[in-house]
Amino acid sequence: MFCHLRPVRRLCLEKICPHWFLSSRTLSGAEAINALRPFYFAVHPDFFGQHPREREVNENSLKRLSVYLENLQKPGFKSLKPTQLTFYVRETEQNSSEGQEPFSTSGFRAVKFTLHTRDLLSTVLYILNSCSLSVEHIQSSNTNVRPQPLKEAKRMPDRPIKWDKSYYHFTGFKDPHEDPEQVSRMETTLTWQRSWGVAHRCSQLQSLGRLAQQNLETLKNAKGCRVIFTDRSGVSAVGHVMLGTMDVHHHWTKLFERLPSYFDLQRRLMLLEDQISYLLGGIQVVYIEELQPVLTLEEYYSLLDVFHNRLLKNRVPFHPRSLRGLQMILNSDRYAPSLHELGHFNIPSLCDPANLHWFILTKAQQARDNMKRKEELKVIENELIQASTKKFSLEKFYKEPSVSSIQMVDCCKRLLEQSLPYLQGMHLCISHFYSVMQDGDLCIPWNWKDGEAIK
C-alpha cells in the first residue's frame, strides 16, 4: 500500500522530455473523460432499462461518440467527418432546472447535435452545452484552445467552479488554487512510490528520457497524467500511469501505446461508480490510496462490477439521494461492513445486500458526525502545521500519508511545547520511526517521546 511508502517526489516532465510534451494546454484523454462524467451519467443505457428503444439509441450513439473521441486523440489527424448523434437525456440535478426542452412524463428528452469539432476541449464543451449540462467544472486554464461560441449553447461562466479539496485528493488532479503558476507548466507530473536514492531516481529519469527521444508520439498519450515510478507497470485505480522500475523499455512503450484504451476503461469505471451510487441512495464511491491496497484499473473495475451485479440482483430499498454527502470504499478482504473513524463506510464486494442496507441506515448519522469531526480535525491540523513551521523556521514540514490527522495534531501540540533551534531550515517529516532520508529530510515518529527527539 502507498500508505507505507515515502511521500512522492515531483518533477516536471519539462526537465527530461521534449518541448512538445508541455507546449499547449488542451484537454487530455483522462481530463475529457472526467469532464464528460455528467453527460455519461445522464445518457447511460443502464438507466433506460424500461425503455428499450431509447436504450438502443443511446448505446449506438455512445459507440459512435467513442470512435470520434478516439480519432481526435490520434497523432496527426487532420479532419473528421461530421457526426450526427441523438441521445435521450435523463433528468438530473444539473439539467432539471436548466433544460431548454421539456422532459417527457418518463423523465427524459431527445437531444440531437452534430459533432464537427477538431479538439477534445471544444468537443466536450459542445456536448455539454447541447445537452444543457453545466460546464463550470472545466477549468479555464485551457489558454491555447478557444472554441467559437455556439449559437444554441449557453454562455460560458466567467470563472471556473472552485472544487472542494477532496475532489483533487480523490481524482489525483492538481488544485489550481494552490499554485496557479506551477499548475500552468506542470501538466504531467512524475512521482515516486517511495524514496529511492538519488542515484536510483536519476537512473529512472534517464531511462524515461531515452524512451522519450525514441518514441515521441507514443509518450504524447500520457499528457495530463500523473506518472509514478513503482514496482509494476500499468494504470492504477485512480488513473495514474505506473512504470515498473524493473521493466524494460518495451513494457513501458506498450503501456503508453495502450493508454487510450485505459481512458475508455476509466470512463466505464466512473459510470459504474455512479450507478452504484444511484442504487445506494447517493452515497459516493471513492478510492483512497492511503487506506486501500494498490489496485490496477482492471482490478478495481472488476471489483466494482461484481458489487454492482449483486446490487442489481438484490435491490435494496434506499430512498433516492437520502445518503448524499456520505462516502464508501469497496474492498475484497472483508466479510462484514464497517464504519471508519474518518466517516466513510468500508464495504466488502461480497456483502449481503440486506445486511448492507440495515448497517448503512443505522450508521448513517454516526458517519456524518465522523466526517464533520474529520473536517474539524483537518482545520486544526493545518493550523498546527503552519504554527510549527513558523516557530521552528522549517523549510518544509509534512507527514507521511499513513499518519492520521489525530496523530499529527497530537504530535504538533507536543512539538510546539519544545525549544528546537537546530531545526531551522530543515525538512521535517512526521512518520512512524526515526530516520534520515538520502536527500536530507529528517523523519521522526508521530508519538515521539521526550529525550528521543533531541538525539
N, C-alpha and C positions, 0 to 999 in steps of 0.2 A: 504493500500500500504506500501511496505517496506520503502518508502522514508520518512514516518512519524515516523519511528521507530529508536531506538538507533543503533549505529554501532554494528555489530555482534561480539561476543566473541568467540575466537577459542580455542579448546583444543584437543590435540591428543588423539585418542581412546586408545592409549597405556597405558594411565593413569588408565583406568577403565575396559578395555576388555582384554581377554586372549592374550597370545603372538602370537597365530596363526593368529590373525587378521591383523597383520602387518609384519609377518615373512618373506614374499617374495614379490618381486616386479615383478608382472606379469600384463598383461592387465586385467582390469575389464570388465564386460559386456558393460558398458557405454562407456569406452575408445575404446573397439573394434568396437562399432557402429560408433563412430566418425572417427576412423582410416580408416574404410571401406567406408566412405562417397564418395570419388572419384569413387570407384568401383560401388556403387549403382547408382550414377548419370550416369555412362557410360552404364549400362546394364538395367536400369529400363524399364519394359514393356510399360509404358505410352509413351515412346519416340519412340515406334515402331508401332504406330497406323496404318501406311500404309503397314506394313509388318507382316501380321498375323502369318505366320509360325515362324518367328524369335521371335515374341512376346510370342507365346506359349512356345517355347523352354526356353526362359528366365524366364517365370513365373514358369515353373516346376522346373528349376534348382535353382531358388531362394527359393522355398519351401523346397527343399532338403538341401540347404545350411543352411537355418534357423534351421532345425531339427538338423543338425550336430553341429552348434554353441551352441544350447541349451543343447545338450548332453555333450558338453565339459564343460559346467558350472555346471553340476550336481555333487553334492558331491559324492566322492567315485567311480567314473567311472574308469575303468581300461584300456580299449582299445575300439576303434571304428572301425567298418568295413570300409575299404577304399571306398570312394565315388567318382565316376567319374561324372564330371559336364561339361556341354557345355554352353557357353554364346556367344551371339553376342554382341560385344563391339562397342559402338558408338565412332566416332572420337570426342575427346575432346581436350581442351588446353593441358592437361597433356600428352596425348599419340599421338597427331597429328604429332609430330616430332620425337618421340622415338619409335613408334610401329615397331616391328621387322617383322611383316607381313603386306603386302599391304592392304589397305582398298578397298572395292568394290566401284562401282560407286554410291551405295546407302549410303555410308559413314559409313559402319560398317564391321567388320570381325569376323570370328568364332574363339573362343579360347576354347580348351579342356584341362582339367587338372584333376588329381586325388588327392583328399584330403586323407592324411594318417598321419596327424599331431596329436599331443597329448596335445596341449595347445593353448590358444587363440592367443598369440603373434606370434608363428610360423605359425599358420593358416592364420592370417591377412597378414603377410609378403609373404607367398606363393601365396595367391590370387592376391595381388597387383603386385608382380613380374610376375606372369603368364600372367597377362593382360597388362604388360608393363606400369604400372602406378607407379608414384613416391611413395617412402616410406620415404621420407625425413621428413614428418610431424610426424613420430613416434619417440618419444623421446628415446634417447639411455640410459636412466636410468634403463632399464629393465636388471638388472645385473644377476639375478638368472636363466633366461631362455635364452639360447644361441642356437638358431636353427642352424642346419647344413646348409652350403651353398647349394643352389640349382644349379644343373647343367645348367638349362635353364634360370636361373634368372640373373638379372643384379647385379652388385656389389653394396653392401650396401655403402652408403656415410660414410665418416669418422666422420662427425659431423652432428648433427641434425639441421634442419632449425630453425632460430630464428623468432618466430611469432611476429607480431605486438601486442602491448599491448591490443588493442581492442579485439583480439581473446580470450585472457584469461578473459577479462571482460564479454564478451557475453556468453562464454561457461561455465564460473564458474571454469575452471581448474586453478591450481596454476602455476604461471610463474616460471619456474625453474631458470631463470636468476636473480630473486630477492634474493633468499636464497636457494642455492642448498642443503645445509645440512638439512635444515628444510623440504624441499620437499622430500628428500630421506626417512625420517622417518614418515612423515605425509601424508600417502596415503589417509586416511579417516579423514575428519575434522568435528568437532562438532561446531555448531554456534547457536546463539540465535537470534530470530527475534527482540527482544527488550531487554532492560536492566532490566530484573527481578533482584530482590535482590539476594545476595549471598546465603542465606538460600534456596531460591526457586531453584536456579540453582543447588545447591548441591543435593537437593531432586530429581531433574530430572536426574542427573547423577547417583544417587544411583539406581533409577528405571531402567535405561538402563543397569547398571552393573548387577543387578539381572536377567534381561532378558538375558544378555549375558551368564550368568552361566547356565541358564535353557535351552537355545536354541542356542547352539554354532553353529550348522550347518546352522540354519536359518539366523543368522547375517552375515555369510560369503557373502551373496548376496549383502551386502552393501559395500563391499570392493571397494575402489576407488571413492566412492560417498561422497558428502557433506551432512551431516545430520543436519537438522535445527529443533530446538525446537520452535514450533509455536502454533497457535490457532486451527489448524485442521490437521489431518493426511492425507497423500497422497504423490504424487510426483509433484513437481512444474513444470511450463512450461519449465524451463531450466534444469530439471533433478535432482533437489535437493530433497532428501528424507525429508519429513516434518513429524515430530512427534507431534501430538496434545497433549499439556500438560494436557488436561482434559480427555484424553482417557486412558483406562486401557491397561494392557499388552496384552490382547487378540487382541486388534486392532493393536497394534504395530507389534505383531507377524505375523498377517495376511498380513500386509503391506510388511514386509521383505520377506515373502514367495512369494509374487506376483511380486517382483522386476524384475525377468527375463522377465515377460510379459510386464512390463513397458519399459524395454530396447528395446523390439521389437516395441512398440508403438513409442518410441523416434526415432528409425530408420525410421519409416514411416513418422514421423513428419518432420524429416530432408529432406526426399525426397520431401515432399510437399513444403517445403521452396524452395528447388532447382527448382522444377517445376514452381512455381510462379515466381521465379527469371528469369527463362528461357523465360517465356511468357512476362515479363515486361522489356526486353532488358538488363538483367543482374543486375538489381537493387537488392541489398542484403536485405533479410527479416531478421530482428533482433527483439529480445525481450529484452527490457531494464527494469529491475525490478524497478529501481528508478522512472521511468516515466509511468509505466503501472500498472493496477490493478493486484493483485496477482491471477494468474490463475493456475489451476492444469494442468497436462499434457493432460488430456482428454478434458478439456475445451478449451485449446489452439489449440489442434488438430482439434476440431470441428469448431473453428473459421477459421482456415486456410482452412479447407475442403470446407466450404461454399464459401469463397472468390475464391478458386481455381475453383470450379464448375461454378461460374459466369464468370470467365475469359475464361473458355473453351467454354461456350455457346456464348460469345460475344468477339471474338478475337479482340484484339487491335493491330494496326499495328506498333509496336515498332521494330526498326531495331535491329537485334541481337547484344548484347553486347554494345549497344550505351549508356547505363546508368550504366555501370560498375563503381564502386567506390562510388555510391550513396547508401543510406540506407532508409528503410521504416519500420515502425512498424504498425501492424494491430490492430484495436480496434473495439469494438462493440457499443461504446457510442457516436459516432459522425455520422453526416449525410452528411458532406462535407469534402473533403481532405484539409489538411493544411500543411504548412511547419514550422517546429520547428526552433527556433533560433540556435539550435545546428547543424542544417543541415539535419536532417532526415525528411522524409515525414510521417505525420500521416494519415493513410488511413483507412476509415471505411470499414468493411467487406461487407456492402451492397451498396457500392459506385457504381454509374453508370459507366460502363467501358469507355464510350465515354467521359464523363466529366473527368474521371481519366486520360485518355490519354492527353487531352488538358492541364490539370493542371500540370502534371509532365513535359511535354515538355516546357511549358512556365516558369516553376520554376526551371528547372534543373541547370542552371548556378548559380542562387542565392543559391541553395542548396550546390553546390560545393564551393562557396565563404564562406558560413556559416561554412561548415566543415573545410575549411582551417583556418578560424578565430578561430574555436574551438580548433584546434591543437595548434595554436599560443598561445591562452589563457592558455592551459594546460601547456605549457612550462613555461610561466610566473608564473603561479600558483605554480608549483613545485619549482621554484627558490625562490619565496617569502616564501613558507613554510620552505624551508631549511634555509633561512636567519633569519626568525623569531625564528625557533628552536634554532639556534646558538646564536642569540642575547640574548634571554631570558633564555638560558640554560634549555630548556624544556626537560623533559624525553620523552614526547610524544605529538605530535601536529597533529591534524586531524580534519576533518569536517564530518558532517552528510551527507548522500547521497543526501538529498533534498536541500543542499546548492550548488548553481551553481558555476561554475568557475569564472564567472563575480563577484558574491557576495564575493567569497573567496579572489579574487585579491583585491577588494576594502577594505575588512576587514584587510588583511595583510598589505597593504600600510599604513593604518592609525595606526595599531598597532606598526609598526616599527618606527613611529614618537614619541612613548611614551617611558617613562622610567618606567619599571615594574620589579624591582629586586625581588619582592616577588613571582614571577612565577617560580623561579629557581627550577628545579627538579620536576615540576608538570606535570600532564597530562591535556592538554588544548584542548577542543573540541569546534569547531565553529558550532553553532546551530541556532535556531530561538528564543531562550529565555534563561534567566539566570536560572541555576540550579547547584546542586552538586549531582553527582551520588553516589550510595551507595559504590562503590569501590573507591571513592575519585576524580574522574575526574571532572574538573571544566568546565561548559558549559557557553558560552557567545553568544549572538546573533551576527550574521554577521554585522548587522547595529547598533552596539553599539554606544552610544553617550558619549561624554566627561563627566566625572563625574560618570557615571554609572559603567564604567569598573573598578573603584577602590573602589567600595562599598564592 
